[in-house]
Amino acid sequence: MTLAVSYAHRLGEFALDIAFTVEARGVTALFGPSGSGKTATVNAIAGLMKPARGHIELGGVTLLDTEAQVSVPVHKRRLGYVFQDARLFPHRKVEANILFGAKRTADTPSPQMIKDIIALLDLTPLLQRYPANLSGGERQRVAMARALLSGPRMLLLDEPLASLDGPRKNEVLPYLERLADAAAMPIVYVSHSIDEVTRLADRIVVLNKGGVAAQGDVADIMARLDLFPLTGRFEAGAVVDGRITRHDAEDHLSEVAFDGGRLWLPALEAEPGTAVRFRVRARDVILALAEPHMTSANNILRGVVKELRHDAGTFVDVQVACGETLLLARITHRSRKRLEIEPGREVFVIVKSINLDRRGSITPRTEHNGR
């Protein structure tokens, strides 16, 4: 099943000309800076905005075709929508808010399905509370449950963490991961946070200034040097999918194998064989021409330089292929000249650290929806 979006529209002085086609499974992120067209695009998919010109199709079903004068009403598109603010009914308890979603579908959810969704988002202790007595993160979880019970063909999440502070975001992120792995329907996730996107998404559509700058799998997009101005140079880093191979209980480490080698990470609470995703930030990578032996670094890989990105400042961004995996390093112009770093040069990649303290650094992943 695919989601095909193509539309042009003008919002005041802001012109939108958006076109992309993605596989409608797992999580697709609409990513970009504020004002890039993310919310307008998800509203066009949902039917909350009717573009001046366009065609939108989901799984072979036309939702919008301005040329043929087709525009399926919002309530008939069977799309669940979670906004930046939860938009709960303040006069209804949590349980009633959740069950309202069931009234929007022709197929009444079974009691077991309702129970499963409540359990998935850990809402049982909250069922008899009113929205005013919930935290922002709790309200968003209720909104997600309500959307799921509407029986959607696709779930649309428009920056669901944008209104939350750091602790509340960290509270909700594990539930979003759980939702992404457990939900049978595809999810479109809107965000301007690269941490959220690399943690949750399978693929990214990068929007900028009302157009599509790039689209593709998370690892491919994050490894592209030409997208650094959009994906954030300070947070730039390679997204790596691997699998836990063993634990070292004595030194509190876990070994993860990926297509390109093996890395030791701080101890992970997961069984060997568990699929994980982590990010190796460019600023945590050092390049060497000879294999270092007397060093505190636990992780040293062989690689070949693929591409360089120069700027007018101090640094050069280097893309290195370790097997089929592309890692990134940020080195100074002086280091590049001294080591004669050029495409095709064989190097040793020294990973100083993989920071697990910040959200988005590592995520256990299940084999679901092609994830």
Residue, then its C-alpha position, 0 to 999 in steps of 0.5 A: m500500500t502506498l501514500a501518494v501526495s501531490y498538491a499545490h496551494r498558497l497560504g498568504e505569501f507562502a506557496l506550497d508545491i509538495a509531491f511525494t510517494v511513500e510506502a504506507r507501512g510503519v512510520t513515515a516522518l514529515f520532517g523540516p523546520s517550522g514553516s516548511g509545510k509539514t502541518a499543511t501537508v498532513n491537513a491536506i491528507a486529513g481533508l482539513m485543508k483543500p488544496a487549490r490543485g492536487h491529488i492524494e491517494l492512499g492504498g489505491v483509494t482517491l481522497l482528493d482529485t481537484e481535476a476530477q472534483v473529488s474530495v472525500p469528506v474528513h469523516k469518510r477518509r478513515l484517518g485518525y488524527v492526533f493534534q499538538d494539543a490533545r483536544l479532549f472533551p473537558h467535561r468527560k472522563v478519560e474513559a468517555n473520551i477514549l470511547f468517543g473514538a469508537k462512535r466514529t467507526a462503522d465497525t464497533p471495536s470489540p471489548q478486547m480491542i478496547k482493553d488492548i488499546i488502553a493497556l498499550l498506552d497504560l491508561t487504566p489508572l487514568l480512566q476515571r479522571y477528567p482531562a484537567n487532572l492529567s499531565g500533558g503527556e497523559r492527555q496525549r496518550v488519551a488522544m492517541a487511544r481515542a484515535l486508534l479506536s476510530g478504526p483508522r486506515m492511517l494514523l496522523l500525528d501532528e507534532p504530538l510532543a511539541s507542547l510538552d516540556g522535556p520530562r513530559k516528552n521523555e514520558v510519552l516517547p516510549y508509548l509512541e515507540r510501543l504504538a509504532d511497533a504494535a499498530a497494524m496501520p501506517i503512521v505519518y508523524v510530523s516533527h521538527s525534532i531530529d531526535e524524535v524522527t530518528r528514534l521513531a521513523d522508518r522513512i523521512v520526507v524532508l520538507n523545506k520552504g514549501g517543497v520536498a527537499a528529500q525523501g528516503d529511509v532514515a539511515d540514508i537521509m541522515a547520512r547525506l551530507d548535502l542535507f546537513p543544513l536541514t537535518g541539523r549539523f550539531e546533531a548530525g550523525a548516522v542512524v544504525d540498525g543492529r542486533i545485540t549479540r552478547h552482554d559483558a556483565e562484568d564491564h556493564l557493556s553490550e555488543v551490537a553487530f551491524d552491517g559494518g562491524r560490531l560496537w560495544l555500547p553501555a549495557l542494554e536491558a534486552e536479550p541477545g538477538t534483540a534488534v536495536r537502533f542507535r545513532v553515532r554522532a559525527r562529533d563523537v567520531i575520530l579518523a585515523l590512518a593507522e589502527p590505534h592500539m593504546t587508546s581508551a576507545n572500545n570501538i574501532l572500525r575499518g572504513v573507506v571515505k566516500e564523500l566530503r562536505h566543506d564549509a567556510g568555517t573550521f570543519v569538514d564533514v566526512q562520510v565513511a562507508c563501513g561495510e554497507t553502513l555510512l558513518l559520519a565524522r566531523i574533523t577540522h580542515r587542518s586534520r583533513k589536509r594533514l591526513e590527506i583525507e579524500p574519497g577512496r582513502e582507507v581509514f580507521v573509524i574511532v567511535k569515542s562514545i555513543n551517548l545513551d543519556r539523551r532521548g533518541s540515542i538507542t531504541p529497541r525495535t521489534e520486527h513489525n511492519g517491515r521495521 
